[in-house]
Structures are given as C-alpha cells and as structure tokens.
C-alpha cells in the first residue's frame, strides 16, 4: 500500500472524474493513463501483482498502464498526482467544482472496478477515485473465452486427460487454429504455464514460430511470464 497521502484536490478531482460525462469522449489511452496514475498515487508505486495473462486483455492493459506510470514517475509521486490533476482540469474539473463525495474517492468501490475481473491490488484507492471506466474498451465478453474452439477451451482449463482424449479422438484437428482474439492453443498454454498442454500440443505438431496479435511467439510469452518449466519445451 502506498505511504503517499494524496491532496484534497486529488480526491476531489477523482470524485469528479468518477461521474464526469466528459469521459464518454475520452480516448482509451487517456483513460488508461488516468488509471495508472491513480493506482500509483493511491495504492502502490508499482503493480503489486503479476501481469495478467493475454486472455485477460482488460486486466493486462490496466496493469501495463500502472507499470508505465511507475516507470515514468519513479520516485516522483507528487508529479504523478500533478499530471492526474492536469488531465482532470482538461476534462472540466477545477478546484471550485463541487465533488460528489470527495471523502469517498479513495475508499469506495466504483462500478468500473467491479466490472473488470483481475483488477490489480486492493485497499486504499482500489475504488472509484480512479475516475474512469477503463473496462469500457473492447474487453473479452467473459472469462470463459466464449468464441473459442473446444481445443482452446480445454487448453485454458488445463484438463490433461480431457485434452489428451480430444487430441486422440480428433487426429486431424487444426492444431494451430486461432481463436477470436488471434491466439493459437499453444499461445494460451504457454502464457498460462500449462506444461502438460504445451507438451501435447508440441508433440502434435503445433507451430512454435507463430506469433500472437502482440507479435510474440509461444516461447516469448512463456519467457515473459516466467514459466521456467515451459520454456525448454519451446526451444
């Protein structure tokens, strides 16, 4: 938890942004910047959880925004607060703007937080004061990857026996098929660290050189996520 105490102006600006109609026209880039700044100021100087998987696009984007704010304002939390206030002013807030509930800006739970599973961190500042509904930008429809093939679903569930049975029963299945987000089963298994699934997919002939929508191969995803047991299987 952050030891930094935001100013009353910050709390007021956060409360304003939580209800500002002006945010409807704000780009996702600005929303994410506000989110990252808010987390840095109120929760922790840097993300206090591991980076969400590629399946959780919204959570990963928010985590990255927090990490970027941490990098940009390392040791300068007061400057991060100033930047947050500057953005708030550009969206119509000023020191004389009545706050809806400034005292609750860094303690209450905002609907946007509840909508986004896999949010990072909790405690002071985990609620509405972030001022924006970052989760409004094209998130996955659910945590079950509804448009995925059965193969993708089995890989995500990491059910070894079911996956093996599926591959045995469907020897001609498209092992490198991409789901609705552009990921192959091997991308998902590698990012999640599902060792058995990676072994089975590679043995089945999955193409290890294919890149995901972010231009990462399965090996690169496993390396970024720190899955030491998966990396050798993809080299």
MODADA-V265670 format. One line per field, one symbol per residue. phi: phi as a letter, one per 40 degrees, with the letter a starting at -180 (. if undefined). psi: psi as a letter, one per 40 degrees, with the letter a starting at -180 (. if undefined). burial: + if it has 16 or more other ideal C-beta (glycine too) atoms within 10 Angstrom, else -. Layout:
BEGIN
phi->???
psi->???
burial->???
END
This chain:
BEGIN
phi->.cccbccdccccccccccbcccccbcccccdccdcccccccbbacadbbccdccccccccccccccccccccbdgbcccccccdcccdccbhcaccccccadccdbbcbcdccccbcgccgagdgcbcccgacdcccfcccacbfdcccccccccccfcdcccccccccbcbcccbccccbgbcdcdcccccgcdcccdccccchdccccbcccgbcccccccccgccccdccbc
psi->iiehhiidddddddddddehddedeiidddddddddddddddcieiheiihiiddgddddddddddddddddfhefdddddddddddddeeeiieehhidgddededihidddddhifihiaaheebdedeigdeehfiidieegdeiidddddddefgdddddddddegdeigdfiiaeeehidddddddefgdddddddddeehheeiiadefiidddddddefgdddddee.
burial->-+-+-+--++++++++++-+--+--+----+++++++++++++++-+---+++++++++++++-+++-++--+---+--++++++-++--+-+-----+--+-++++--+-++--+-++++---++++++++++++--++----+--++-++++++-++---+--++-------++-++-+-+++++++++++++-++-+++---+-+---+---++++++++-+-+--++-++-
END
